[in-house]
Amino acid sequence: MTKDSWDTHATWWQREFTRGADPEYEEQILPLVAGLISETGRALDIGCGEGQVARLLATRGIDVYGVDPAWNQISEAMYRSTGEAYGQASALALPFADEVFDTAVACLVFEHISAMKQAIGEVSRVLKTGGSFVFLLNHPLLQTPGSGWVEDHMSDPPNHYWRIGSYLVEQESLEEVQLGVHIPFVHRPLSEYINALVDNDLLVERMLEPPPPPGFLELNDSYKAAAQIPRLLVLSCRKR
Ligand SMILES: C[S@@+](CC[C@H](N)C(=O)[O-])C[C@H]1O[C@@H](n2cnc3c(N)ncnc32)[C@H](O)[C@@H]1O
């Protein structure tokens, strides 16, 4: 279902979120990835989409491979490539030998994957000992299904707070992210991710929860109200 949705909506993703269209990518996500990856050598971009993270790494002289199961994403990545290599593959079965990459990155991908633990196992398998894994997610604590501002007019003065929802319940949902665009998301507690990393020898060295960047807050007044609610979680890990 995930692969089909991303094939169907690849053009939407490419139009709205790549080549400078999205302030969160431009002002925050791409600079953060650039700052966190210091390795040279060989890098794997898992769920690379149309390749914006892979292209960024390639500007460092890194030998970059990108994989994505959606043909309409990976074919666009090949078209936009500045020298990176791409292949159609799922994170669940990475088509690489053990311990061949110095770095792996997955940017806003694993919240679309049901078999998350299997995919983390694959990341660890293809990484060299001492290699790094930069893992970006929609914040699993604060961006739960149904999360958002609640204005409570029962109190005087009115209270407003951020609703979290059934945080502990793992659930898959098809979210309408824009009119007619339905994307499958899997919500799971943060501990599920952390424990999957630990179980696969991926040690968290750094955790970042940046506030939404200015360009994003300017898009909408309701975004400004949530300026102190992180949308992004970044885990910088190293394989033991
Ligand atoms: C939100 S997009 C992010 C694309 C890219 N990482 C970026 O940051 O521009 C999510 C991507 O995850 C991919 N994806 C979904 N299921 C996947 C899986 N099982 N293995 C690898 N990638 C997957 C989708 O095809 C889609 O391209």
The ligand as an SDF file (V2000), in Angstrom:
LIG
                    3D

 27 29  0  0  0  0  0  0  0  0999 V2000
    8.3650   11.7460    2.7730 C   0  0  0  0  0  0  0  0  0  0  0  0
    9.1590   10.9760    1.4070 S   0  0  0  0  0  0  0  0  0  0  0  0
   10.8420   11.4040    1.7460 C   0  0  0  0  0  0  0  0  0  0  0  0
   11.7470   11.3100    0.5410 C   0  0  0  0  0  0  0  0  0  0  0  0
   13.2070   11.6930    0.7760 C   0  0  0  0  0  0  0  0  0  0  0  0
   13.7950   10.9080    1.8490 N   0  0  0  0  0  0  0  0  0  0  0  0
   13.3360   13.1640    1.0860 C   0  0  0  0  0  0  0  0  0  0  0  0
   13.5630   13.4910    2.2570 O   0  0  0  0  0  0  0  0  0  0  0  0
   13.1940   13.9720    0.1730 O   0  0  0  0  0  0  0  0  0  0  0  0
    9.0590    9.2720    1.9250 C   0  0  0  0  0  0  0  0  0  0  0  0
    9.7000    8.2830    0.9720 C   0  0  0  0  0  0  0  0  0  0  0  0
    9.7390    6.9990    1.6110 O   0  0  0  0  0  0  0  0  0  0  0  0
    9.6010    6.0370    0.6080 C   0  0  0  0  0  0  0  0  0  0  0  0
    9.2410    4.7390    1.2020 N   0  0  0  0  0  0  0  0  0  0  0  0
    8.0270    4.2790    1.5530 C   0  0  0  0  0  0  0  0  0  0  0  0
    8.1060    3.0010    1.9680 N   0  0  0  0  0  0  0  0  0  0  0  0
    9.4100    2.6390    1.8940 C   0  0  0  0  0  0  0  0  0  0  0  0
   10.1390    1.4430    2.1500 C   0  0  0  0  0  0  0  0  0  0  0  0
    9.5330    0.3350    2.6010 N   0  0  0  0  0  0  0  0  0  0  0  0
   11.4580    1.4430    1.9420 N   0  0  0  0  0  0  0  0  0  0  0  0
   12.1030    2.5580    1.4960 C   0  0  0  0  0  0  0  0  0  0  0  0
   11.4580    3.7120    1.2170 N   0  0  0  0  0  0  0  0  0  0  0  0
   10.1340    3.7590    1.4070 C   0  0  0  0  0  0  0  0  0  0  0  0
    8.5210    6.6180   -0.2960 C   0  0  0  0  0  0  0  0  0  0  0  0
    8.4670    5.9830   -1.5650 O   0  0  0  0  0  0  0  0  0  0  0  0
    8.9340    8.0740   -0.3490 C   0  0  0  0  0  0  0  0  0  0  0  0
    9.7530    8.3560   -1.4480 O   0  0  0  0  0  0  0  0  0  0  0  0
  1  2  1  0
  2  3  1  0
  2 10  1  0
  3  4  1  0
  4  5  1  0
  5  6  1  0
  5  7  1  0
  7  8  2  0
  7  9  1  0
 10 11  1  0
 11 12  1  0
 11 26  1  0
 12 13  1  0
 13 14  1  0
 13 24  1  0
 14 15  1  0
 14 23  1  0
 15 16  2  0
 16 17  1  0
 17 18  1  0
 17 23  2  0
 18 19  1  0
 18 20  2  0
 20 21  1  0
 21 22  2  0
 22 23  1  0
 24 25  1  0
 24 26  1  0
 26 27  1  0
M  CHG  2   2   1   9  -1
M  END
$$$$
